[in-house]
Amino acid sequence: MRTTQHSEKPVLVLGGTGKTGRRVADRLRLRGVPVRIGSRNSATPFDWDSPSTWDAALDGVGAAYVSYYPDLAVPGAPEAVQALAAAALDRGVRRLVLLSGRGEIEAQRAEQIVFDSGADATVVRCAWFMQNFSEAFMRDAVLSGEIVLPGGDALEPWVDADDIADVAVAALTEPGHVGRLYELTSPRLYTMTEIATELSRAVGRTIRYTPVSADDYADAAAQQGVPEELVGFLTYLFSEVFGQNAHTADGVQRALGRPARDFSTFAGAAAAAGAWNMSVPAPA
């Protein structure tokens, strides 16, 4: 497969141990592209809260996958991304691929900042990750047999993190993606009740969905020891963002020339791989 000149230099993968970052890193390595992981504990540390770490992480790389922690929706994220883009350009790193989220005001501000920065930029704007059910905060709920969320009967087009990684790697290594915004979703919309049905079918036991209010969800999360800032962030997402993007998009098809994966395919594959086996720890 044809790749750009950046493949001769390392690609910096910010959030390289997270759900999308580690998939991006794995795919780059399979293509023979050197990878530099950018995280607080990596060999070359990168910390969004410590700009003094940025230059070393950017030194000598040819492109960067930019995943902001904890999320582009939080206040101050666009300014941090703007500062990073400027630092990258100062170090000669022109190729930037930004992970973004749908329906988030701060995320959309960050997107425009990257496009306006002068970098050779691509934005990968994503729906909620399917892997939240298998690798993140909703995995325990699936294991318990009951998903309790303030989702009501809202529709969401969840996206597979493997699709996100495939699109990001194409944008990092192949021509034709500069200046593009790819909005990534599954091919269909799902209510949380339908998600529970798909998960039940995949794991072979009943998974129930119980809707609650955002306030009740926040109270329960706090009682379970979830940090206050995370409780506030999740409450914001479920009250202001979840269900506000009830339409599918064709970003996977446009970027890769193939359809996006649907939730049933994800759930079946995740179950077969042991994602909901209680004896198997969730990925970090």
GIPEVEN-V78256 format. One record per residue. PHI is phi in whole degrees, 0 to 359 (NA if undefined). PSI is psi in whole degrees, 0 to 359 (none if undefined). Layout:
BEGIN
PHI/PSI + PHI/PSI
END
This chain:
BEGIN
NA/137 + 291/134 + 235/167 + 274/177 + 297/339 + 294/339 + 293/344 + 280/343 + 249/160 + 297/150 + 258/126 + 279/124 + 248/100 + 284/139 + 68/36 + 290/356 + 252/3 + 274/185 + 301/315 + 271/322 + 300/316 + 291/330 + 289/320 + 299/313 + 299/315 + 299/317 + 292/322 + 298/316 + 298/321 + 298/332 + 274/0 + 82/17 + 269/126 + 298/143 + 235/138 + 242/118 + 280/131 + 250/101 + 209/171 + 298/329 + 251/13 + 281/170 + 302/321 + 248/96 + 297/145 + 225/129 + 225/120 + 303/330 + 274/358 + 229/83 + 304/341 + 296/343 + 272/351 + 288/317 + 299/316 + 296/321 + 294/326 + 275/342 + 299/120 + 81/2 + 271/160 + 256/343 + 198/164 + 217/138 + 264/119 + 253/107 + 241/115 + 273/136 + 253/134 + 275/336 + 187/148 + 295/347 + 286/343 + 281/146 + 303/140 + 93/345 + 298/314 + 300/322 + 293/322 + 294/318 + 295/321 + 299/316 + 295/321 + 294/317 + 300/319 + 296/318 + 296/320 + 297/314 + 296/323 + 298/329 + 268/5 + 83/15 + 264/103 + 264/333 + 270/113 + 234/133 + 240/116 + 259/128 + 276/126 + 227/172 + 237/153 + 281/142 + 70/20 + 246/118 + 301/313 + 295/323 + 297/316 + 293/327 + 297/317 + 296/321 + 303/310 + 295/323 + 300/316 + 293/318 + 296/326 + 275/354 + 287/341 + 98/356 + 284/161 + 277/90 + 252/148 + 228/140 + 246/131 + 248/99 + 263/121 + 241/150 + 285/180 + 299/143 + 282/134 + 299/326 + 293/352 + 301/334 + 276/341 + 244/342 + 228/359 + 224/211 + 294/344 + 262/359 + 296/315 + 299/326 + 294/318 + 297/317 + 298/325 + 283/341 + 93/3 + 217/123 + 259/114 + 251/111 + 214/154 + 274/56 + 259/349 + 53/221 + 250/27 + 295/152 + 259/137 + 221/141 + 261/73 + 310/148 + 238/145 + 280/129 + 299/335 + 292/324 + 294/319 + 301/313 + 296/320 + 299/317 + 293/316 + 298/317 + 293/320 + 301/317 + 293/328 + 282/333 + 238/348 + 241/154 + 286/162 + 98/4 + 247/354 + 295/134 + 82/3 + 266/146 + 245/117 + 253/117 + 264/119 + 251/127 + 215/173 + 284/173 + 284/350 + 215/164 + 267/149 + 226/138 + 277/165 + 295/329 + 297/319 + 292/324 + 300/315 + 299/321 + 296/316 + 296/318 + 294/321 + 300/315 + 297/320 + 289/318 + 269/348 + 79/23 + 209/165 + 283/126 + 246/121 + 261/151 + 248/127 + 241/111 + 284/142 + 223/169 + 284/160 + 298/322 + 293/316 + 295/322 + 297/315 + 297/317 + 297/317 + 294/319 + 297/317 + 298/319 + 295/334 + 273/2 + 90/11 + 293/132 + 306/145 + 303/318 + 294/326 + 288/321 + 301/314 + 298/320 + 293/314 + 295/322 + 298/317 + 300/313 + 299/316 + 284/334 + 269/332 + 247/336 + 247/315 + 301/129 + 85/357 + 270/1 + 233/52 + 279/57 + 207/149 + 272/165 + 222/163 + 251/26 + 299/320 + 297/315 + 298/317 + 292/322 + 280/323 + 244/346 + 76/21 + 218/161 + 289/157 + 288/156 + 281/147 + 264/172 + 292/324 + 296/321 + 296/314 + 301/310 + 298/318 + 297/316 + 292/320 + 294/319 + 296/317 + 297/330 + 275/0 + 87/20 + 301/329 + 247/29 + 273/118 + 300/336 + 277/354 + 255/119 + 293/150 + 292/149 + 304/148 + 295/none
END
